Amino acid sequence: MTLTGLLSLIRPINSIMVGFAVVVGMAVSNFSSISLLAAGLGFLTGFLVSSYAMIVNDKYDIEVDRVNNPDRPLVKGTASVKEAEVFAIILLTIGLISSAVLGWLTFFIAVVFALIAWLYNYRVKKYGLLGNGLVSASIAIPYIYGAAANGALQEPLVYFLALTSFLAGLGREVVKTICDVKGDELRGIRSVARMWGVKAAAKIGALLFILAVCSSTIPLILRIVGVVYGVLVSAPICIFLILSAKILRDYSSKNAYRVKRAALLGMLLGLLAFIVGGYFRW
């Protein structure tokens, strides 16, 4: 296995984002109680378990990648399937050990995260909305893990962060199925757009975006956060409401692609609102 093949297998940018999400969960749950050790171990767990998930994805998608992503390491031969399996086990083992150092609860959450990644790639991705739900759950879980690592699971704001991320992520995944109808047909994936039609996928995606907006406003209604959060969250709220209208008006593949890309900006701004608004609660 070459170094380039190794780095390509783990998709470091994706894994860094998961590790960062764990630290964000810690910050939102209780910024003042974060320890450097816990943050480091939390980031390491997120990074390593995500890297394991990326390798599992490449293993089960190797035949599809021969057509759609011929530059992937397992297809090009810069890494063998056996090497990838060994590497994945090593990464997962170290990740679970780092989670166990933080406590039994963090270990349990890390195991669940790893199990979700395996189930999704092994079989569930073919089951449309259920597969989309597992992908979205993997977006939300790192925040809960961060709160557990910080010993602050009692903080309600982190749950609204996880719920909002789940709903927005699920909406994006459903909209994405509009773009992927042809590819999903080749892979036998029973996606929302393929099984129910692109119009239904647009409606479901828009509904999920709106539910994410509702979820993001509840902390304000409950006065968990204050004006700072309210000002910052207004931008992603506007983005997702506009995206909902756009996908309902035009559910073509081209527009769905634009909507799913713009949704990432909305999710990023929403994350910023939770981080800053959770710290400055006035």
Residue pairs with C-beta under 8 A, 6 or more apart in sequence:
1 73
1 78
1 79
1 80
1 83
1 84
1 87
2 78
2 79
4 73
4 78
5 73
5 76
5 78
5 79
6 73
6 79
6 87
8 72
8 73
8 78
8 79
9 51
9 54
9 55
9 58
9 73
9 74
9 79
9 84
9 87
10 51
10 54
10 55
10 91
11 51
11 54
12 51
14 50
14 54
15 46
15 47
15 48
15 50
15 51
15 54
16 47
17 50
18 46
18 47
18 49
18 50
18 142
19 42
19 43
19 44
19 45
19 46
19 47
19 50
19 142
20 43
20 46
21 46
21 139
21 142
21 143
21 146
22 42
22 43
22 45
22 46
22 142
22 143
22 145
22 146
22 149
23 34
23 39
23 42
23 43
23 146
24 142
24 143
24 146
24 161
24 271
24 274
24 275
25 42
25 142
25 143
25 144
25 145
25 146
25 147
25 149
25 150
25 158
25 161
25 162
26 34
26 38
26 39
26 42
26 146
26 147
26 149
26 150
26 152
27 34
27 146
27 275
27 278
27 279
28 143
28 146
28 147
28 155
28 157
28 158
28 161
28 274
28 275
28 278
29 146
29 147
29 150
29 152
29 153
29 155
29 157
29 158
30 150
30 151
30 152
30 155
31 278
31 279
33 150
33 151
33 152
34 150
38 102
38 149
38 150
39 149
41 98
41 99
41 101
41 102
41 149
42 102
42 106
42 145
42 146
42 149
42 150
44 94
44 95
44 98
45 95
45 96
45 98
45 99
45 102
45 106
45 110
45 145
46 142
46 145
47 95
48 91
48 92
48 94
48 95
48 98
49 91
49 92
49 95
49 96
49 99
49 110
49 113
49 114
49 117
51 91
51 95
52 88
52 91
52 92
52 95
52 114
52 117
53 114
53 117
53 118
53 121
53 138
55 84
55 85
55 87
55 88
55 91
56 88
56 117
56 118
56 121
56 122
57 117
57 121
58 65
58 72
58 73
58 74
58 84
59 74
59 81
59 84
59 85
59 88
59 121
60 121
60 122
61 69
61 72
61 121
62 72
62 74
62 75
62 81
64 186
64 187
65 72
65 74
65 75
66 75
67 186
68 183
69 75
70 76
73 79
73 84
74 80
74 81
74 84
79 87
92 114
95 110
95 114
96 107
96 110
96 111
96 114
99 106
99 107
99 109
99 110
99 145
100 106
100 107
102 148
102 149
103 148
103 149
105 148
105 153
106 145
106 148
106 149
109 141
109 144
109 145
109 148
110 145
112 141
113 138
113 141
113 142
113 145
116 134
116 137
116 138
116 141
117 138
119 134
120 131
120 134
120 135
120 138
124 130
124 131
124 134
125 131
125 134
125 189
126 187
126 188
126 189
126 190
127 190
128 177
128 189
128 190
128 191
128 192
128 194
128 195
129 174
129 192
131 189
132 170
132 173
132 174
132 177
132 191
132 192
133 170
135 169
135 170
135 173
136 165
136 166
136 167
136 169
136 170
136 173
137 166
139 165
139 166
139 169
140 162
140 163
140 165
140 166
140 169
141 162
143 158
143 161
143 162
143 165
144 153
144 158
144 159
144 162
146 158
147 153
147 155
147 158
152 158
156 219
156 222
156 224
157 219
157 224
157 225
157 274
157 278
160 215
160 216
160 218
160 219
160 224
160 274
161 271
161 274
161 278
163 215
164 212
164 215
164 216
164 270
164 274
165 267
165 270
165 271
167 208
167 209
167 211
167 212
167 215
168 208
168 209
168 212
168 240
168 263
168 266
168 267
168 270
169 267
170 208
171 204
171 205
171 206
171 207
171 208
171 209
171 211
171 212
171 240
171 263
172 205
172 260
172 263
172 264
172 267
174 192
174 193
174 201
174 204
174 205
174 208
175 201
175 202
175 205
175 247
175 256
175 259
175 260
175 263
176 256
176 260
177 184
177 191
177 192
177 193
177 194
177 201
178 193
178 198
178 201
178 202
178 205
178 251
178 252
178 253
178 256
179 253
179 256
179 257
179 260
180 189
180 191
180 193
181 191
181 193
181 194
181 198
181 253
184 190
184 191
184 193
184 194
185 194
191 201
192 200
192 201
192 204
193 200
193 201
198 251
198 252
198 253
198 256
199 251
201 251
202 247
202 248
202 251
202 256
203 248
205 244
205 247
205 259
206 243
206 244
206 245
206 247
206 248
207 244
209 240
209 241
209 243
209 244
209 263
210 240
210 241
210 244
212 240
212 270
213 237
213 240
213 241
216 233
216 236
216 237
216 270
216 273
217 233
217 237
219 225
219 229
219 277
220 229
220 230
220 233
224 281
225 277
225 278
225 281
226 277
226 280
226 281
226 282
227 282
228 276
228 277
228 280
228 281
228 282
229 273
229 274
229 276
229 277
229 278
229 280
229 281
230 277
232 269
232 272
232 273
232 276
232 277
233 270
233 273
233 274
233 277
235 269
235 273
236 266
236 267
236 269
236 270
236 273
239 262
239 263
239 265
239 266
239 269
240 263
240 266
243 259
243 262
243 263
243 266
246 255
246 258
246 259
247 255
247 256
247 259
